[in-house]
Each structure stands twice: as structure tokens, then as C-alpha cells.
Amino acid sequence: MARPRAAAVPKVLHQTWKNCTLPWRQAFWREECRRVLPDDWTLRLHTDDDNRAFIAREFPAYLELYDSYDVNIKRIDAVRYFYLYRYGGVYMDLDFTCLKPLEALPLTPGHASMGFQRFTIHDIESIANAFMVAPPRHPFIASIIHRLNSTARLLYHSKVHPMKATGCAFLTTAVERWQRNYNNTGVLRIGHPRGYKALAADAAANRTLTTLQGAALTVHLRPRIFNSDWMASGARSHPCGCDQKLGCASRRELNGCQKNRLLTDAVVTTFWTHNWIDSMQKEVRAARNVSRDSVPSRARVWK
């Protein structure tokens, strides 16, 4: 009997924004992907209203959880997992742009894919959910969705934050659990084939890091997906030669990516705009103000 064929990754790029009007930089980066990708790709922009309607229609059992999140970024994080599970394809934050066709990753049938933003699995935020690939109904993506209820209210450094609830630490923990499930089978390899110390040595020597696969999960090492430092700022702080915080927002600036040999094997790059941080902080402050105003004035004198 022939083995069943692994499910292909649909050529669909999913991105989300609060509405259909993108800031000009994000619009430019998105259009750059449209220019770079072959014509058989479909680019989908999902708004906040689209996201809730999608959860209500396709995953009604999770609608209460979705509505209960205390900050909107948790909804934005969560819904990307649901889009990948239901439709498959590529999810990519809007502060990414394409340097090559996404087939160059490659889009391995049957495999979920993501990337290290840090150099080892030992960092709690090693694997970012800003770029993910999967065929529809992938078991690893299913395992992520199943954990959402149990992590919804987890704090990060004692503060309301998506990191452990739905974000990078949440995803890294999920990969670690997936690794443990296959630890004794020799199927999954997370890290570097010559050990974790080799990562820093390869980076220092400017060698291309390999891609590691297994257990229907591929975690790409830097610089395949992540190749810039989210803390960097100033002139030429991005590997493409522009200011990391402003992003390369012209074709001339993006041409600088081709001049850096560190990006030879990079398929995408990101500019870490972190728009969600300001929005989350406003939500948290507003919630505190409502909570404070709801307390009787006499009680408010107590610190």
C-alpha cells in the first residue's frame, strides 16, 4: 500500500491589521512581497473584524476565550494559529518583507516551519510567532491551539503581556514539548547539529547555519527567517543597511540586502516595528483607570 502523500503548504500569505488601511511602510513591505512572489500566490489581509467573525464561524468553541483576552495583541497572536490550522499557508507579520520567493525556505509538504529569533532553544523567547508556515490541520498547530485556554492569563514579569499566553515564549514552550514527545525517537532535532556552542562560532565566522527538520516540524536557524536585532537602532543598524527602527522603506534601501553576505540564504527579513506594544500599553492604562474609577473614593486613599 502506498504511503499517504504529505499535505502541501498552500501558497497563501496571511497577515492581519486592525483595518484595511495600512501604514505606508507596512503597505510598501507587503507590496514588495507581492512583487517578489510568483503569480500563483494569494495575499490575504485579515482585519480585527474579520478575525472575530472567522473564530465565531469556524471555531465557535473558542469564541469565549477569544473575547475574554485582556489585551488585543493576544487575539492577534491567537488567530494566526487558527488561520494556519484551518487554511494552511504562511503567516507573516506586516513588518516583514520578502527577499526571495517563499518556496526557497522550502515549503516542505507535511511540515510546520518557523524560525529562531535567538541563537538557542534555551532562551524562553527563542522561537517567534511572527513568521510561521504549515499545511492545513497540522498536528503541531493543533497542539498549540489546545494549550490556549490554559495559558490565557499567564503574566510575564508579573505584568499583563502576551509573551507566555500566546506569543514567543508560548510558542517556544510548545516546540520544547513537541521535542520532548519525540526525544526518544531520534526524529526531532532542535538546535545545531554540532551543539549549541557551535551557533555562536558559526555566527562569528559568518558561516551559514543549517536548517533542522524532524517530527513534521522545521525550525530554521538564523539568518534564514530572522536576521536582525530587534534592539538595534541608528544608521545602518539593520543588515540591509538602513535604520532598524525605521525599516528599509524604499526599493533602493532594500537593494542593500543583496550586498550583505550574511543575508545570502535569507528568504525574508523583519524591521521589528513593534506597533503592538504601544497599543497594548494604552489598553492596560485604560483598564487601570477604569478599575481605579470604579473604587469608592474613600477606599482610594489606601496605598
C-alpha positions as CSV (number, residue, x, y, z in Angstrom):
1,M,0.0,0.0,0.0
2,A,1.4,3.4,-1.0
3,R,2.0,5.8,1.9
4,P,-0.4,8.8,2.0
5,R,1.1,11.9,0.4
6,A,2.1,14.7,2.9
7,A,-0.2,17.7,2.7
8,A,1.3,20.6,0.7
9,V,1.6,24.1,2.1
10,P,-0.9,26.3,0.3
11,K,0.5,29.3,-1.5
12,V,-1.4,31.8,0.7
13,L,0.2,34.6,2.7
14,H,-1.9,35.6,5.8
15,Q,-1.4,38.9,7.5
16,T,-3.5,40.9,10.0
17,W,-4.2,44.6,10.7
18,K,-6.8,46.5,12.6
19,N,-8.5,47.6,9.4
20,C,-7.8,47.7,5.6
21,T,-5.7,50.9,5.7
22,L,-2.1,50.0,6.3
23,P,0.6,52.5,7.4
24,W,2.7,53.3,4.3
25,R,5.8,51.4,5.4
26,Q,3.8,48.2,6.0
27,A,2.0,48.7,2.7
28,F,5.3,49.0,0.9
29,W,6.7,45.9,2.5
30,R,3.5,43.9,1.7
31,E,3.6,45.1,-2.0
32,E,7.3,44.1,-2.2
33,C,6.2,40.6,-1.3
34,R,3.6,40.8,-4.0
35,R,6.3,41.8,-6.4
36,V,8.7,39.0,-5.3
37,L,6.3,36.1,-5.0
38,P,5.2,34.2,-8.1
39,D,1.7,34.9,-9.6
40,D,0.2,31.8,-8.1
41,W,0.4,33.2,-4.5
42,T,-2.6,34.8,-2.8
43,L,-2.1,37.6,-0.2
44,R,-4.8,37.9,2.4
45,L,-5.2,40.8,4.8
46,H,-7.4,40.0,7.7
47,T,-8.9,42.8,9.8
48,D,-9.8,42.7,13.5
49,D,-13.5,42.4,12.5
50,D,-12.6,39.6,10.0
51,N,-10.7,37.8,12.8
52,R,-13.5,37.7,15.2
53,A,-16.0,36.6,12.5
54,F,-13.7,33.8,11.5
55,I,-13.4,32.5,15.1
56,A,-17.2,32.7,15.5
57,R,-17.8,30.9,12.3
58,E,-15.0,28.2,12.2
59,F,-14.1,27.8,15.9
60,P,-17.1,28.8,18.0
61,A,-15.9,26.8,21.0
62,Y,-13.0,29.3,21.3
63,L,-15.0,32.5,20.9
64,E,-15.5,33.0,24.6
65,L,-11.7,32.7,25.1
66,Y,-11.0,35.0,22.2
67,D,-13.4,37.7,23.5
68,S,-12.0,37.3,27.1
69,Y,-8.4,38.2,26.3
70,D,-7.4,41.2,28.3
71,V,-5.3,42.8,25.6
72,N,-6.0,42.7,21.8
73,I,-2.5,41.5,20.9
74,K,-3.4,38.1,22.5
75,R,-6.3,37.9,20.0
76,I,-3.9,38.8,17.1
77,D,-1.4,36.2,18.3
78,A,-4.1,33.5,18.7
79,V,-5.9,34.0,15.5
80,R,-2.8,33.3,13.4
81,Y,-2.7,29.8,14.8
82,F,-6.3,29.3,13.8
83,Y,-5.8,30.6,10.3
84,L,-2.9,28.3,9.8
85,Y,-4.8,25.3,11.2
86,R,-7.9,25.9,9.1
87,Y,-6.4,27.1,5.8
88,G,-2.7,26.4,6.0
89,G,-0.1,28.7,4.2
90,V,2.3,31.3,5.6
91,Y,1.6,33.7,8.4
92,M,3.9,36.8,8.4
93,D,3.8,40.0,10.5
94,L,3.4,43.2,8.5
95,D,6.9,44.4,9.4
96,F,8.4,41.6,7.3
97,T,9.2,41.8,3.7
98,C,10.2,39.1,1.1
99,L,13.8,38.9,-0.2
100,K,13.1,35.8,-2.2
101,P,10.1,33.7,-3.2
102,L,8.9,31.8,-0.1
103,E,9.3,28.5,-1.9
104,A,13.1,29.0,-1.2
105,L,12.6,28.2,2.5
106,P,11.5,25.5,1.3
107,L,7.8,24.9,1.9
108,T,8.2,21.2,2.9
109,P,5.0,19.2,2.5
110,G,3.7,17.9,5.8
111,H,5.9,20.2,7.8
112,A,5.2,23.2,10.0
113,S,8.0,25.7,9.9
114,M,9.2,28.7,11.9
115,G,12.4,30.3,12.9
116,F,14.8,31.0,15.7
117,Q,15.0,34.7,16.6
118,R,17.6,33.9,19.2
119,F,20.5,31.5,18.9
120,T,19.4,28.6,21.1
121,I,16.3,26.8,22.3
122,H,17.4,27.6,25.9
123,D,16.1,31.1,25.7
124,I,12.4,31.4,26.7
125,E,11.8,33.6,23.6
126,S,13.9,31.6,21.1
127,I,11.2,31.0,18.6
128,A,9.0,33.8,17.4
129,N,5.4,33.5,16.1
130,A,5.9,36.5,13.7
131,F,6.6,34.0,10.8
132,M,5.1,30.6,10.6
133,V,4.3,28.0,7.9
134,A,2.0,25.0,7.9
135,P,-0.2,22.8,5.8
136,P,-3.9,22.8,6.9
137,R,-4.8,20.8,10.1
138,H,-1.2,20.3,11.1
139,P,-0.9,18.4,14.4
140,F,1.7,20.7,15.9
141,I,-0.6,23.7,15.2
142,A,-3.4,21.7,16.8
143,S,-1.3,21.2,19.9
144,I,-0.7,25.0,20.1
145,I,-4.5,25.7,19.9
146,H,-5.3,23.1,22.6
147,R,-3.0,25.0,25.0
148,L,-4.5,28.4,24.6
149,N,-7.1,28.1,27.3
150,S,-4.5,27.0,29.9
151,T,-2.2,29.9,29.2
152,A,-4.6,32.8,28.6
153,R,-3.9,34.6,31.9
154,L,-0.2,33.9,32.3
155,L,1.8,37.0,33.3
156,Y,5.2,38.0,32.1
157,H,7.5,39.6,34.7
158,S,4.3,39.9,36.8
159,K,2.6,42.0,34.1
160,V,-0.2,41.6,31.6
161,H,1.6,40.5,28.5
162,P,1.2,38.1,25.6
163,M,4.6,36.5,25.8
164,K,3.7,33.4,27.8
165,A,0.0,33.5,27.0
166,T,0.1,33.5,23.2
167,G,3.4,34.9,22.0
168,C,7.1,33.9,21.6
169,A,7.5,32.2,25.0
170,F,4.2,30.3,24.4
171,L,5.4,29.1,21.0
172,T,8.9,28.2,22.3
173,T,7.4,26.1,25.1
174,A,5.2,24.4,22.6
175,V,8.2,23.4,20.5
176,E,10.1,22.2,23.6
177,R,7.1,20.0,24.5
178,W,7.0,18.7,20.9
179,Q,10.7,18.0,21.2
180,R,10.2,16.0,24.4
181,N,7.4,14.0,22.8
182,Y,9.9,12.8,20.2
183,N,13.0,12.9,22.3
184,N,13.5,9.1,22.5
185,T,12.7,8.5,18.8
186,G,15.6,10.5,17.3
187,V,13.2,12.2,15.0
188,L,13.2,15.8,16.1
189,R,16.4,17.9,16.3
190,I,16.1,21.4,17.7
191,G,19.4,23.3,17.8
192,H,22.6,22.9,15.9
193,P,23.9,19.5,14.7
194,R,27.3,20.3,16.3
195,G,25.8,21.6,19.6
196,Y,24.6,24.9,20.9
197,K,28.1,26.4,21.3
198,A,28.6,26.0,17.6
199,L,25.9,28.6,16.9
200,A,27.9,31.5,18.2
201,A,31.0,30.2,16.5
202,D,29.3,30.0,13.2
203,A,27.8,33.4,13.6
204,A,31.2,34.9,14.4
205,A,32.8,33.1,11.5
206,N,30.0,34.4,9.2
207,R,29.1,30.8,8.2
208,T,25.6,29.9,7.0
209,L,23.7,28.0,9.6
210,T,21.8,24.8,8.6
211,T,18.1,24.1,8.8
212,L,17.0,21.4,11.1
213,Q,14.0,19.2,10.5
214,G,12.0,16.5,12.1
215,A,8.7,15.2,13.5
216,A,6.9,17.3,10.9
217,L,8.4,20.4,12.3
218,T,11.2,22.6,10.9
219,V,12.9,25.3,12.9
220,H,15.1,27.5,10.7
221,L,18.2,28.8,12.3
222,R,19.3,32.4,11.7
223,P,19.6,34.1,9.3
224,R,17.0,32.1,7.2
225,I,14.0,33.9,8.6
226,F,15.2,36.1,11.5
227,N,18.4,38.0,10.7
228,S,18.1,41.4,12.5
229,D,18.3,42.6,16.1
230,W,15.1,44.0,17.5
231,M,17.0,46.1,20.0
232,A,19.3,47.8,17.4
233,S,18.7,51.4,16.2
234,G,20.6,54.0,14.3
235,A,22.0,54.4,10.8
236,R,22.8,51.1,9.1
237,S,21.7,49.1,12.2
238,H,19.7,46.7,10.0
239,P,21.7,44.1,7.9
240,C,20.2,45.7,4.8
241,G,22.0,48.9,5.6
242,C,19.0,51.0,6.9
243,D,17.9,52.2,10.3
244,Q,16.4,49.1,12.1
245,K,13.6,51.1,13.8
246,L,12.6,52.9,10.7
247,G,12.9,50.0,8.3
248,C,14.1,49.9,4.7
249,A,11.1,51.7,3.1
250,S,12.3,52.1,-0.4
251,R,13.5,49.8,-3.2
252,R,16.9,51.5,-3.1
253,E,17.3,50.7,0.6
254,L,16.1,47.1,0.1
255,N,18.7,46.6,-2.6
256,G,21.2,46.9,0.3
257,C,20.1,43.4,1.5
258,Q,21.7,41.8,-1.6
259,K,25.1,43.3,-0.6
260,N,25.3,41.7,2.8
261,R,26.6,38.1,2.5
262,L,25.0,37.3,5.9
263,L,21.7,37.5,4.1
264,T,22.7,35.2,1.2
265,D,20.4,32.5,2.5
266,A,17.8,34.8,4.0
267,V,14.3,34.4,2.5
268,V,12.6,37.3,4.4
269,T,13.7,40.0,6.8
270,T,11.9,42.0,9.5
271,F,12.2,45.5,10.9
272,W,10.7,44.9,14.3
273,T,8.3,47.9,14.3
274,H,6.5,46.6,17.5
275,N,3.4,48.5,16.8
276,W,1.5,46.2,19.2
277,I,3.5,47.4,22.2
278,D,2.1,51.0,22.2
279,S,-1.4,49.7,21.6
280,M,-1.1,47.2,24.5
281,Q,0.2,49.8,26.9
282,K,-2.7,52.1,26.1
283,E,-5.1,49.2,26.8
284,V,-3.5,48.4,30.1
285,R,-3.5,52.0,31.2
286,A,-7.2,52.4,30.2
287,A,-8.1,49.2,32.2
288,R,-6.3,50.6,35.2
289,N,-8.1,53.9,35.0
290,V,-11.5,52.1,34.8
291,S,-10.6,49.9,37.7
292,R,-9.4,52.9,39.8
293,D,-12.5,54.9,39.0
294,S,-14.8,52.1,40.0
295,V,-13.4,52.0,43.6
296,P,-15.2,54.2,46.1
297,S,-13.3,57.5,46.7
298,R,-12.7,56.7,50.4
299,A,-11.0,53.4,49.6
300,R,-8.7,55.0,47.1
301,V,-6.7,56.7,49.8
302,W,-5.2,53.4,50.8
303,K,-2.0,52.5,49.0
